[in-house]
Amino acid sequence: CETYGFDTVFTHPDPVIDTIELSVYEICDGGQVTVTAHASEGVEGFPYIFTWYRNNELMEGYTDSTFTVSDLTVDGDITDYVFSATVRQTPAGCESVRAYADTLTVNPNPYVVISGDPLICQDSTMVLTANVTNNYNGAELTYTWKLDNDTITDGDANDTTLTLTLAPRDHAYNFTVVVANEHGCTSES
């Protein structure tokens, strides 16, 4: 007696991560970034399951192709993060090699305090200065001065120093300065 058995084996390519993209590549402390991986190949019809890493440390619970996180600086210093991932599918344990995204840079938020003489004489020139800490090369900070919560649009209102001549009035003048940059770093005093 003889019997014959037949089985068909299909060979599929391992899944591949084509690219990993970040919604932004530079943010400020606590800013949000969306990370998205684009995968291809593998076994058609089976979902991709991602394993994510940040600076080579496993990100527990992140298995989708996209997610959003808020990253922080380390000790208030400019901090770089590199996201990477592998993708797998359940049939036959197919898994990709690890792919890497470009670097995400997280900048510290500026901290600003206004200095100047709080008392001046009638028709004297008042000078206020925005003193900023956590400034760094390339921060390109902008300054918006406000008087009683209204933006000042004349003179040097977009500089670190504000100079004005004020008329007397029966209540105090209240000044605010907002320091910001294009990456969303902001501080107000």
C-alpha positions as CSV (number, residue, x, y, z in Angstrom):
1,C,0.0,0.0,0.0
2,E,1.2,3.4,-0.8
3,T,-0.2,6.9,-0.1
4,Y,0.9,10.2,-1.2
5,G,0.3,13.6,0.5
6,F,0.6,16.9,-1.1
7,D,0.9,20.3,0.5
8,T,1.4,23.7,-1.1
9,V,3.8,26.1,0.5
10,F,3.7,29.8,-0.4
11,T,6.8,31.9,0.1
12,H,6.1,35.6,0.8
13,P,8.6,38.4,1.1
14,D,9.1,39.8,4.6
15,P,7.2,43.0,5.3
16,V,9.3,46.2,4.8
17,I,9.0,49.6,6.4
18,D,9.5,52.0,3.4
19,T,9.6,55.2,5.4
20,I,9.1,56.7,8.8
21,E,7.9,60.3,8.8
22,L,7.5,62.8,11.6
23,S,4.9,65.6,11.4
24,V,7.7,68.0,12.5
25,Y,11.4,67.6,13.1
26,E,11.9,70.3,15.7
27,I,9.6,71.0,18.7
28,C,9.7,72.7,22.1
29,D,9.6,71.0,25.5
30,G,6.2,69.2,25.7
31,G,5.3,69.8,22.0
32,Q,3.5,67.1,20.0
33,V,4.9,65.1,17.2
34,T,3.0,62.5,15.1
35,V,5.1,59.6,13.9
36,T,4.0,57.5,10.9
37,A,5.4,54.4,9.3
38,H,4.6,53.2,5.8
39,A,4.9,49.5,5.2
40,S,4.6,47.2,2.2
41,E,5.3,43.6,1.1
42,G,4.5,40.7,3.4
43,V,1.4,38.5,3.3
44,E,-1.5,40.2,1.6
45,G,-4.6,40.5,3.7
46,F,-2.9,40.3,7.1
47,P,-2.5,43.4,9.3
48,Y,0.9,44.9,10.1
49,I,1.9,44.9,13.7
50,F,4.6,47.5,14.6
51,T,7.2,47.5,17.4
52,W,8.4,51.0,18.1
53,Y,11.6,52.3,19.8
54,R,12.7,55.7,20.9
55,N,16.4,56.1,21.2
56,N,16.6,52.3,21.0
57,E,14.3,51.8,24.0
58,L,11.1,49.8,23.5
59,M,7.9,51.9,23.5
60,E,5.5,49.6,25.3
61,G,2.0,49.4,23.8
62,Y,2.7,51.2,20.5
63,T,1.7,48.8,17.7
64,D,-0.1,50.9,15.1
65,S,1.5,52.5,12.1
66,T,1.0,56.0,13.5
67,F,0.9,57.6,17.0
68,T,1.3,61.0,18.6
69,V,3.6,61.8,21.6
70,S,4.7,64.8,23.6
71,D,8.4,64.7,24.1
72,L,10.4,66.6,26.7
73,T,13.9,67.9,27.1
74,V,16.3,66.1,29.4
75,D,17.4,68.4,32.2
76,G,16.3,71.4,30.2
77,D,18.9,70.8,27.5
78,I,18.3,70.5,23.8
79,T,17.5,66.8,23.4
80,D,17.5,64.6,20.3
81,Y,15.2,61.6,19.8
82,V,15.4,58.9,17.1
83,F,12.3,56.8,16.5
84,S,12.7,53.4,14.9
85,A,10.4,50.4,14.2
86,T,10.1,46.9,12.9
87,V,6.9,45.5,11.4
88,R,5.6,41.9,11.5
89,Q,2.7,39.9,10.5
90,T,1.2,36.9,12.3
91,P,1.6,34.2,9.5
92,A,5.0,32.4,9.6
93,G,6.6,35.1,11.9
94,C,7.5,37.4,9.0
95,E,9.3,40.5,10.3
96,S,11.1,43.4,8.8
97,V,14.5,44.8,9.6
98,R,14.4,47.9,11.8
99,A,13.9,51.2,10.0
100,Y,14.8,54.6,11.4
101,A,13.3,58.1,11.2
102,D,15.2,61.3,10.9
103,T,16.1,63.0,14.3
104,L,13.5,64.9,16.3
105,T,15.1,67.8,18.2
106,V,13.3,69.0,21.4
107,N,14.3,72.5,22.5
108,P,13.8,74.0,25.9
109,N,11.0,76.6,26.4
110,P,12.4,80.1,27.1
111,Y,11.7,81.7,30.4
112,V,11.3,85.5,30.5
113,V,11.2,88.1,33.2
114,I,10.6,91.8,32.7
115,S,13.0,94.3,34.4
116,G,12.7,98.0,34.6
117,D,11.9,100.8,37.0
118,P,8.3,100.4,38.2
119,L,8.0,104.1,39.1
120,I,8.7,107.0,36.7
121,C,8.0,110.7,36.7
122,Q,5.5,112.4,34.4
123,D,6.6,112.5,30.8
124,S,9.7,110.5,31.6
125,T,10.9,107.7,29.3
126,M,10.2,104.3,30.6
127,V,12.5,101.4,29.6
128,L,11.6,97.7,30.1
129,T,13.8,94.8,29.2
130,A,12.8,91.2,28.5
131,N,15.4,89.0,30.3
132,V,15.3,85.5,28.7
133,T,16.8,82.3,30.0
134,N,16.8,78.9,28.1
135,N,17.7,80.8,25.0
136,Y,19.9,78.9,22.6
137,N,21.7,79.4,19.2
138,G,19.2,79.4,16.4
139,A,16.2,80.0,18.7
140,E,15.2,83.0,16.7
141,L,12.9,84.3,19.4
142,T,10.3,87.0,18.7
143,Y,9.1,89.5,21.3
144,T,5.5,90.8,21.5
145,W,5.0,93.5,24.0
146,K,1.5,94.3,25.4
147,L,0.1,97.2,27.4
148,D,-3.0,96.3,29.4
149,N,-3.3,93.1,27.3
150,D,-3.4,95.0,24.0
151,T,-0.4,94.4,21.6
152,I,1.9,97.4,21.2
153,T,2.5,97.9,17.4
154,D,4.6,101.0,17.3
155,G,8.3,101.6,18.0
156,D,10.5,98.8,19.3
157,A,7.6,96.5,20.3
158,N,9.3,93.5,18.7
159,D,12.6,93.8,20.5
160,T,14.1,92.7,23.8
161,T,13.8,96.3,25.1
162,L,10.7,98.5,25.1
163,T,11.0,102.3,25.4
164,L,8.0,104.5,25.8
165,T,7.0,107.9,27.2
166,L,3.8,107.6,29.3
167,A,1.4,110.3,30.3
168,P,0.1,110.2,33.9
169,R,-3.1,108.3,34.7
170,D,-5.0,107.3,37.8
171,H,-4.2,103.6,37.6
172,A,-1.1,101.6,36.8
173,Y,0.2,100.6,33.4
174,N,0.4,96.8,33.1
175,F,3.0,95.4,30.6
176,T,3.4,91.9,29.4
177,V,5.9,90.4,27.0
178,V,5.4,87.2,25.1
179,V,8.5,85.4,23.8
180,A,8.1,82.8,21.1
181,N,9.7,81.1,18.2
182,E,8.5,79.2,15.1
183,H,8.7,75.8,16.8
184,G,6.0,76.7,19.4
185,C,8.4,77.6,22.3
186,T,6.6,80.3,24.2
187,S,6.8,82.1,27.5
188,E,5.0,85.1,29.0
189,S,5.9,87.6,31.7
